[in-house]
Structure formats: C-alpha cells, structure tokens
Amino acid sequence: MSSPDIAGILDNSKELDRLRKEQEEVLVEINKLHRKLQSTPEIVERPGDNSLLKLKMLYTQAKDMSESEVALSSQLLGQIDALLPSGTQGQHRRRIGSEQKKKRVKADSEVPRMSPTMRSHLESLANLKGEQVAARIIQDDAGKDAGKDEWFVVKVIHFDKETREFEVLDEDPGDDEESTGQRKYKLPMSHIIPFPKRGDLSTSPDFPPGKNVLAVYPETTALYKATVVQARKRKIDDYVLEFDDDEEAQRLVPFHRVVPLPEGYRP
C-alpha cells in the first residue's frame, strides 16, 4: 500500500466533501425559491420575472453536481478496491462477522452517500401520498394487450423510500377490467410522473407548439401521446392538443393534466 495511493483517496474524499457542501447550498436556494413561488405564484406572470428560469438553472446545477458525485464516488470505490487484499486472505476477512452486522454496516455506509438532491427528491415523492399521478402499467395477462404498457391516472397510497416503489390505486379501472372495482399496483419510480399542481405554476412546464406530450384524454383516466397545436397566452390556460389516431382534430386539455412524453414511449 503506497503513500501516493492513500493520498489519491484522501484528495478525492476532500473533493467529495466539498461537492456535497455545494449541493447543500444549492438545495437551500431551491427551497427558498420554492417558498417564494408557493406564497406568490402570480409573480411568474409579471413582465421581466425570471423566477422559473432561475429555478431551472438551479436544478440543472444540482443535477450536474449529483452526476459528479456519482462519478467521484465510483472512482473512490475503485481506488479502495485496488488496495484491498486479494485471494483467500481477503475472502476470509470479508466472511468475518454475522449477516446482521453486514447489513448494519451496509445500511450505515449508504446513508451518508445519498446526495442532498436525491434526499430532497425522495421526500417530494413521499409527499405525493393521496395525490393523483400518471402511472405506466404493463398489462401482463394473456389477453390481446399482454406486454403492452399503458398510462393511467392513479392515486398514490404510499411511497417506500427504501425500495423506491410506489403503491398506487387505480380508482377507475374501466369496463375492460375483469375485476369489478379498484385495483392496486406496486410500481417503480420510473413508472410514475407527477402532474403539475394547479396552485403552483412553477411545477408546470411550458410546452411549445409542435412538442410531443403525454396527456389525459378528455372524459377518461387514460393518457395518450399528443402534439401541442398552439402556444398559450398564460400558464393557467388549457393546452390545445392533437391526439395520435384521434378523429377529432383538436381537443382542450387542462395544463395540470399534461406531462412530458417519457423516453422510449410506445403506444
């Protein structure tokens, strides 16, 4: 074990500590701006206001820092692994101790590694309890829709921050469901998209004309791919959309029922 190897680990540890302190500062600024927009949401309608632009810049900065933290943590793990004993001696050392101790050490080591940005994100997901969200549900029965992924409006029952899974309730399964009544699902984070909040316009993206989106089809609880037809004058205005394979040319959809089109979406 050479001094340069240890020095490299210490340098990267200091850099990781500095990065996390910067993340904390950015998170404080994001929370300040959130409180400002929640107390005075109409401020975004004022000429010259750049609150949403500033919020976007802060989130972009937080995202970049989070990615840097992951890269730096991976580098540190590689440096430490290179210094660990190899062969049977190292394997024997790793076997020492009970399974309970291993689990405790693993849990303790994972807590400080979670970035402030990720902690804040998990908290925001936990706060979705009781709210409606867009959910991707893959049909796994033997019917004609087997293997097809569809998007529906569901209600969040619980979010497990350990497994990062949502428990949701489909309150209106429709006439095609074999079961009569509501259905529950457990879904990963990647299968959930929160809707914009009616009272918090900072959560509502402004999709330009020609942009593909995922939107709730009028008078249903299903979401489909659509295209924005024209620009809105105000953020509270409805979107004018054209749904794929829809005989009706254009439809009005409330802004709080329109979300970004997920990557890899397939109808």
C-alpha positions as CSV (number, residue, x, y, z in Angstrom):
1,M,0.0,0.0,0.0
2,S,1.8,3.1,-1.2
3,S,1.5,6.7,0.0
4,P,0.5,8.0,-3.4
5,D,-2.5,5.6,-3.4
6,I,-3.6,6.8,0.0
7,A,-3.0,10.5,-1.0
8,G,-5.2,10.0,-4.0
9,I,-8.0,8.6,-1.9
10,L,-7.8,11.5,0.6
11,D,-7.8,14.1,-2.2
12,N,-10.9,12.6,-3.7
13,S,-12.5,12.4,-0.3
14,K,-11.9,16.1,0.2
15,E,-13.3,16.8,-3.2
16,L,-16.4,14.8,-2.4
17,D,-16.9,16.6,0.8
18,R,-16.6,20.0,-1.0
19,L,-19.1,18.9,-3.6
20,R,-21.6,17.9,-1.0
21,K,-21.3,21.2,0.7
22,E,-22.0,23.0,-2.6
23,Q,-25.0,20.7,-3.1
24,E,-26.4,21.7,0.3
25,E,-26.0,25.4,-0.7
26,V,-27.8,24.9,-4.0
27,L,-30.6,23.0,-2.2
28,V,-31.1,25.9,0.2
29,E,-31.5,28.2,-2.8
30,I,-34.0,25.9,-4.4
31,N,-36.1,25.7,-1.3
32,K,-36.1,29.5,-0.9
33,L,-37.4,29.8,-4.5
34,H,-40.0,27.1,-3.9
35,R,-41.3,29.0,-0.9
36,K,-41.4,32.3,-2.8
37,L,-43.4,30.7,-5.7
38,Q,-45.8,28.9,-3.3
39,S,-46.6,32.2,-1.5
40,T,-46.9,34.3,-4.6
41,P,-47.4,32.1,-7.6
42,E,-48.7,35.1,-9.7
43,I,-45.2,36.5,-9.7
44,V,-44.3,34.4,-12.8
45,E,-46.9,36.3,-14.8
46,R,-45.2,39.6,-14.2
47,P,-43.2,41.1,-17.1
48,G,-39.4,40.6,-16.6
49,D,-39.7,38.0,-13.9
50,N,-37.1,35.3,-14.2
51,S,-38.0,33.0,-11.2
52,L,-38.7,30.0,-13.4
53,L,-35.5,30.5,-15.3
54,K,-33.5,30.7,-12.1
55,L,-35.2,27.6,-10.8
56,K,-34.4,25.7,-13.9
57,M,-30.7,26.8,-13.7
58,L,-30.6,25.7,-10.0
59,Y,-32.0,22.3,-10.8
60,T,-29.6,21.9,-13.7
61,Q,-26.7,22.8,-11.4
62,A,-28.0,20.3,-8.8
63,K,-28.3,17.6,-11.5
64,D,-24.7,18.2,-12.7
65,M,-23.4,18.1,-9.1
66,S,-25.3,14.8,-8.4
67,E,-23.7,13.2,-11.5
68,S,-20.3,14.4,-10.5
69,E,-20.8,12.9,-7.0
70,V,-21.7,9.6,-8.6
71,A,-18.6,9.7,-10.8
72,L,-16.3,10.7,-7.9
73,S,-17.8,8.0,-5.6
74,S,-17.2,5.4,-8.2
75,Q,-13.6,6.5,-8.6
76,L,-13.1,6.3,-4.8
77,L,-14.6,2.8,-4.7
78,G,-12.2,1.7,-7.4
79,Q,-9.2,3.2,-5.6
80,I,-10.2,1.4,-2.3
81,D,-10.9,-1.9,-4.1
82,A,-7.4,-1.7,-5.6
83,L,-5.9,-1.6,-2.1
84,L,-7.9,-4.4,-0.6
85,P,-6.2,-7.7,-0.1
86,S,-6.8,-10.2,-2.9
87,G,-7.1,-14.0,-2.8
88,T,-8.2,-16.2,0.0
89,Q,-7.0,-13.9,2.8
90,G,-9.2,-11.1,1.6
91,Q,-12.1,-13.5,1.1
92,H,-11.7,-14.8,4.6
93,R,-11.7,-11.3,6.1
94,R,-14.9,-10.5,4.2
95,R,-16.6,-13.5,5.7
96,I,-15.9,-12.5,9.3
97,G,-19.0,-11.2,11.2
98,S,-22.6,-12.1,11.3
99,E,-25.1,-11.4,8.5
100,Q,-26.9,-8.9,10.7
101,K,-23.6,-6.9,11.2
102,K,-23.0,-6.9,7.5
103,K,-26.5,-5.5,6.9
104,R,-26.0,-2.8,9.6
105,V,-22.6,-1.8,8.2
106,K,-24.1,-1.6,4.7
107,A,-27.0,0.5,5.8
108,D,-24.8,2.8,7.8
109,S,-22.5,3.3,4.9
110,E,-25.3,4.0,2.4
111,V,-26.9,6.8,4.4
112,P,-24.2,9.5,4.1
113,R,-23.6,8.6,0.4
114,M,-27.1,9.8,-0.6
115,S,-26.8,13.3,-2.1
116,P,-28.9,16.2,-0.7
117,T,-30.6,16.4,-4.1
118,M,-31.6,12.8,-4.0
119,R,-32.9,13.1,-0.4
120,S,-35.0,16.1,-1.4
121,H,-36.3,14.2,-4.5
122,L,-37.3,11.2,-2.4
123,E,-39.0,13.4,0.1
124,S,-41.0,15.1,-2.6
125,L,-42.1,11.7,-3.9
126,A,-43.2,10.7,-0.4
127,N,-45.3,13.9,-0.2
128,L,-47.3,12.7,-3.2
129,K,-49.4,10.4,-0.9
130,G,-53.1,11.0,-1.6
131,E,-52.4,12.8,-4.9
132,Q,-53.2,11.7,-8.5
133,V,-50.2,10.9,-10.8
134,A,-49.6,9.4,-14.2
135,A,-48.6,5.8,-14.0
136,R,-47.2,3.4,-16.5
137,I,-48.9,0.0,-16.1
138,I,-47.8,-3.0,-18.2
139,Q,-50.5,-5.5,-18.9
140,D,-49.2,-9.0,-18.0
141,D,-52.3,-11.1,-18.6
142,A,-52.8,-13.4,-21.6
143,G,-55.2,-11.1,-23.4
144,K,-54.6,-9.2,-26.6
145,D,-52.9,-6.4,-24.7
146,A,-50.3,-8.6,-22.9
147,G,-47.0,-6.9,-22.7
148,K,-48.4,-3.6,-23.7
149,D,-47.6,-0.6,-21.5
150,E,-50.3,1.9,-20.9
151,W,-50.6,5.1,-18.9
152,F,-53.4,5.9,-16.5
153,V,-54.4,8.3,-13.8
154,V,-53.9,6.7,-10.4
155,K,-53.9,7.7,-6.7
156,V,-50.7,7.4,-4.6
157,I,-51.2,5.3,-1.5
158,H,-47.6,5.0,-0.3
159,F,-44.0,5.6,-1.4
160,D,-41.3,3.4,0.1
161,K,-38.1,5.4,0.2
162,E,-36.1,2.2,0.9
163,T,-37.3,0.1,-2.1
164,R,-38.2,3.3,-4.1
165,E,-41.5,1.8,-5.1
166,F,-45.0,3.3,-5.3
167,E,-48.1,1.7,-4.1
168,V,-51.0,3.1,-6.2
169,L,-54.7,2.7,-6.6
170,D,-56.5,2.7,-10.0
171,E,-59.8,4.2,-8.9
172,D,-61.4,3.8,-12.3
173,P,-60.2,0.5,-13.9
174,G,-62.9,0.8,-16.7
175,D,-65.2,-1.7,-18.4
176,D,-62.4,-3.8,-19.8
177,E,-61.1,-5.0,-16.4
178,E,-62.0,-8.5,-15.4
179,S,-62.2,-7.4,-11.7
180,T,-65.1,-5.3,-10.6
181,G,-63.7,-2.4,-8.6
182,Q,-60.5,-0.7,-7.9
183,R,-57.0,-2.3,-8.4
184,K,-53.8,-1.7,-6.6
185,Y,-50.3,-1.8,-8.2
186,K,-46.7,-1.6,-7.0
187,L,-44.6,0.4,-9.4
188,P,-41.0,1.7,-9.6
189,M,-40.2,5.4,-9.6
190,S,-39.6,5.3,-13.3
191,H,-43.2,4.4,-13.9
192,I,-44.6,7.5,-12.2
193,I,-44.9,11.1,-13.5
194,P,-46.4,13.7,-11.1
195,F,-48.9,16.0,-12.5
196,P,-48.3,19.8,-12.3
197,K,-50.0,21.4,-9.3
198,R,-52.9,23.7,-10.0
199,G,-51.8,26.1,-7.3
200,D,-48.1,26.0,-8.0
201,L,-47.3,27.1,-11.6
202,S,-43.6,26.6,-11.1
203,T,-44.3,22.8,-11.4
204,S,-45.9,23.3,-14.8
205,P,-43.7,23.0,-17.8
206,D,-44.5,25.3,-20.8
207,F,-44.6,23.1,-23.8
208,P,-44.2,24.9,-27.2
209,P,-46.2,24.2,-30.3
210,G,-45.1,21.0,-32.1
211,K,-43.9,19.4,-28.8
212,N,-45.0,15.8,-28.2
213,V,-46.5,15.3,-24.7
214,L,-48.4,12.8,-22.7
215,A,-51.9,14.0,-21.8
216,V,-55.2,12.8,-20.2
217,Y,-57.7,12.2,-23.0
218,P,-60.9,14.2,-22.2
219,E,-63.5,12.5,-20.0
220,T,-61.2,9.5,-19.4
221,T,-58.5,8.5,-16.9
222,A,-56.1,7.3,-19.7
223,L,-53.1,9.2,-21.1
224,Y,-52.0,9.2,-24.7
225,K,-49.4,10.8,-26.9
226,A,-50.4,14.2,-28.3
227,T,-48.9,17.2,-30.0
228,V,-49.2,20.8,-28.8
229,V,-51.0,22.8,-31.5
230,Q,-50.6,26.4,-30.4
231,A,-48.9,28.5,-27.8
232,R,-50.7,29.5,-24.6
233,K,-51.0,33.1,-23.5
234,R,-50.9,32.3,-19.8
235,K,-49.6,29.3,-17.9
236,I,-53.0,28.6,-16.4
237,D,-54.6,28.3,-19.9
238,D,-55.6,24.9,-21.3
239,Y,-53.5,23.2,-24.0
240,V,-54.8,22.8,-27.5
241,L,-53.7,19.3,-28.4
242,E,-54.0,16.8,-31.3
243,F,-54.0,13.2,-30.0
244,D,-52.5,10.5,-32.2
245,D,-55.1,8.5,-34.1
246,D,-57.9,10.7,-32.9
247,E,-60.6,11.5,-35.4
248,E,-61.3,14.8,-33.6
249,A,-58.8,17.4,-34.9
250,Q,-58.1,19.3,-31.7
251,R,-59.0,19.0,-28.1
252,L,-58.6,21.2,-25.0
253,V,-56.8,19.7,-22.0
254,P,-56.1,21.4,-18.7
255,F,-52.4,22.2,-18.1
256,H,-52.4,20.1,-14.9
257,R,-53.2,17.0,-17.0
258,V,-50.3,17.3,-19.4
259,V,-46.8,15.9,-18.7
260,P,-43.6,15.4,-20.7
261,L,-43.6,12.4,-23.1
262,P,-41.5,9.7,-21.5
263,E,-38.4,8.4,-23.3
264,G,-39.0,5.2,-25.1
265,Y,-42.7,5.7,-25.1
266,R,-44.5,3.1,-27.2
267,P,-48.3,3.2,-27.7
